[in-house]
């Protein structure tokens, strides 16, 4: 578990531009992404019909959230939630989920 | 179960120095050494999440014990569907095995007192637990003295509260805000009315509200009440003054009903009161929203409904889960001697059912305000559903499935 957390932190640091200087961002990204877990599962491993975020490419999630934020994609709730996060926070969240192992099997 | 010794603190200090030179605190703690001993009281949405995330993020570096008096977790969210007959108790009852498998030590006992200066928790079986950090998620307890006769009426079993999890099941009385789950009473009225419309169309349901108006999702609930016109009658400014097992007295009238469901006025759970942590309005625990530390006992983090809310933050299970994650992150950092996250974020989602298969939501995002030193809702973000729908009922079920798994490590 601890090894996995380190691996994720390291890959996050790499995603965010590399180096130990970004350790702070890695923790911040982890904390921010945890606010999504109530609906999208712990570390993005969603159950049931909810969208799995683990392993989603960061640019895809950033674009998706930008579309929700701007209203380009109508939703019941995500356009309201996406507006609550800054672009920088969204970038961190997307990097965190991209670094999570993808669950096996077909993705919804 | 062994008490932490002074020696480990020195190990800790060395670990913290190491951590500073590596990524994200990884490998900061030597294998086998424990970074700290955390005791969590209350295995609801707040406490269970705190225990789970302390282990998820702290691994073997932290020793986590969860004290919970009940053998199983029973969800308050979705419980109104049980009252309406649309779900069974078994559907909202979950076990603690996931937390055990995640390395949390479960103690099914009752916490009776906190010795704050000695950092010891006393349990009903006479034993004590030492802690470096204590997390209290005691929920709410009722204020029987707030309404004449309330205590005796509840004790008689003829008047039901059904506002804490457990096997209980109609005039419904709503207390003045703040109380646990603001939309809950209105949801309950809708779901029960939905059942009555189908099974007992000549029944009458009175919803008597001590508040001047519906406290959450007002327009949406007004629309829902319209569907049950003739069956459901809503009255604002109807504060309950006195209660017997069969009769409820308001200011200017007496209400008789076959079933009286009184949701009592609430305050922080008794354990927090006895520990001297209640600092606001003699009811709620004041906390530092950066860490959820009690404002009077910094070794104790208090979560969930027991807290004096940050601005526009409702008392919800979803937020108790979010409180827990901010607290867990802060505890792990400070046990390592590291600065805590200076910009915590929380968000809330709450679904309410208006019938057996239609629901609607309210959502908000709360960002840290450094000037005011509290979490504040982001203006322009959040909001409510355009209307209740079947699609949102499916999302509500997805929400439940995922938050249960997140909270209980299922």
HADDOCK unambig.tbl for C-alpha pairs under 7 A between the chains (distance, minus, plus):
assign (segid A and resid 1 and name CA) (segid B and resid 59 and name CA) 6.65 0.50 0.50
assign (segid A and resid 2 and name CA) (segid B and resid 59 and name CA) 5.83 0.50 0.50
assign (segid A and resid 6 and name CA) (segid B and resid 26 and name CA) 5.61 0.50 0.50
assign (segid A and resid 9 and name CA) (segid B and resid 23 and name CA) 6.88 0.50 0.50
assign (segid A and resid 9 and name CA) (segid B and resid 24 and name CA) 6.55 0.50 0.50
assign (segid A and resid 10 and name CA) (segid B and resid 23 and name CA) 6.80 0.50 0.50
assign (segid A and resid 20 and name CA) (segid B and resid 22 and name CA) 6.50 0.50 0.50
assign (segid A and resid 20 and name CA) (segid B and resid 23 and name CA) 5.35 0.50 0.50
assign (segid A and resid 23 and name CA) (segid B and resid 23 and name CA) 5.00 0.50 0.50
assign (segid A and resid 23 and name CA) (segid B and resid 24 and name CA) 4.72 0.50 0.50
assign (segid A and resid 24 and name CA) (segid B and resid 24 and name CA) 6.61 0.50 0.50
assign (segid A and resid 26 and name CA) (segid B and resid 24 and name CA) 6.75 0.50 0.50
assign (segid A and resid 27 and name CA) (segid B and resid 24 and name CA) 6.24 0.50 0.50
assign (segid A and resid 32 and name CA) (segid B and resid 345 and name CA) 6.69 0.50 0.50
assign (segid A and resid 35 and name CA) (segid B and resid 322 and name CA) 6.52 0.50 0.50
assign (segid A and resid 35 and name CA) (segid B and resid 346 and name CA) 6.15 0.50 0.50
assign (segid A and resid 35 and name CA) (segid B and resid 347 and name CA) 6.44 0.50 0.50
assign (segid A and resid 37 and name CA) (segid B and resid 406 and name CA) 6.66 0.50 0.50
assign (segid A and resid 38 and name CA) (segid B and resid 399 and name CA) 6.63 0.50 0.50
assign (segid A and resid 38 and name CA) (segid B and resid 402 and name CA) 5.74 0.50 0.50
assign (segid A and resid 38 and name CA) (segid B and resid 403 and name CA) 4.34 0.50 0.50
assign (segid A and resid 38 and name CA) (segid B and resid 406 and name CA) 6.39 0.50 0.50
assign (segid A and resid 39 and name CA) (segid B and resid 398 and name CA) 6.88 0.50 0.50
assign (segid A and resid 39 and name CA) (segid B and resid 399 and name CA) 4.80 0.50 0.50
assign (segid A and resid 39 and name CA) (segid B and resid 402 and name CA) 5.27 0.50 0.50
assign (segid A and resid 39 and name CA) (segid B and resid 403 and name CA) 6.17 0.50 0.50
assign (segid A and resid 40 and name CA) (segid B and resid 402 and name CA) 6.52 0.50 0.50
assign (segid A and resid 41 and name CA) (segid B and resid 402 and name CA) 5.28 0.50 0.50
assign (segid A and resid 41 and name CA) (segid B and resid 406 and name CA) 6.15 0.50 0.50
assign (segid A and resid 42 and name CA) (segid B and resid 406 and name CA) 5.37 0.50 0.50
assign (segid A and resid 46 and name CA) (segid B and resid 402 and name CA) 6.50 0.50 0.50
assign (segid A and resid 47 and name CA) (segid B and resid 401 and name CA) 6.79 0.50 0.50
assign (segid A and resid 47 and name CA) (segid B and resid 402 and name CA) 5.96 0.50 0.50
assign (segid A and resid 48 and name CA) (segid B and resid 398 and name CA) 6.28 0.50 0.50
assign (segid A and resid 49 and name CA) (segid B and resid 398 and name CA) 6.31 0.50 0.50
assign (segid A and resid 50 and name CA) (segid B and resid 398 and name CA) 6.15 0.50 0.50
assign (segid A and resid 76 and name CA) (segid B and resid 385 and name CA) 6.49 0.50 0.50
assign (segid A and resid 80 and name CA) (segid B and resid 381 and name CA) 5.05 0.50 0.50
assign (segid A and resid 80 and name CA) (segid B and resid 382 and name CA) 4.33 0.50 0.50
assign (segid A and resid 80 and name CA) (segid B and resid 383 and name CA) 6.21 0.50 0.50
assign (segid A and resid 81 and name CA) (segid B and resid 363 and name CA) 6.90 0.50 0.50
assign (segid A and resid 81 and name CA) (segid B and resid 364 and name CA) 6.64 0.50 0.50
assign (segid A and resid 81 and name CA) (segid B and resid 365 and name CA) 6.48 0.50 0.50
assign (segid A and resid 81 and name CA) (segid B and resid 381 and name CA) 6.12 0.50 0.50
assign (segid A and resid 81 and name CA) (segid B and resid 382 and name CA) 5.45 0.50 0.50
assign (segid A and resid 83 and name CA) (segid B and resid 381 and name CA) 4.90 0.50 0.50
assign (segid A and resid 84 and name CA) (segid B and resid 365 and name CA) 5.22 0.50 0.50
assign (segid A and resid 84 and name CA) (segid B and resid 378 and name CA) 5.62 0.50 0.50
assign (segid A and resid 84 and name CA) (segid B and resid 381 and name CA) 4.97 0.50 0.50
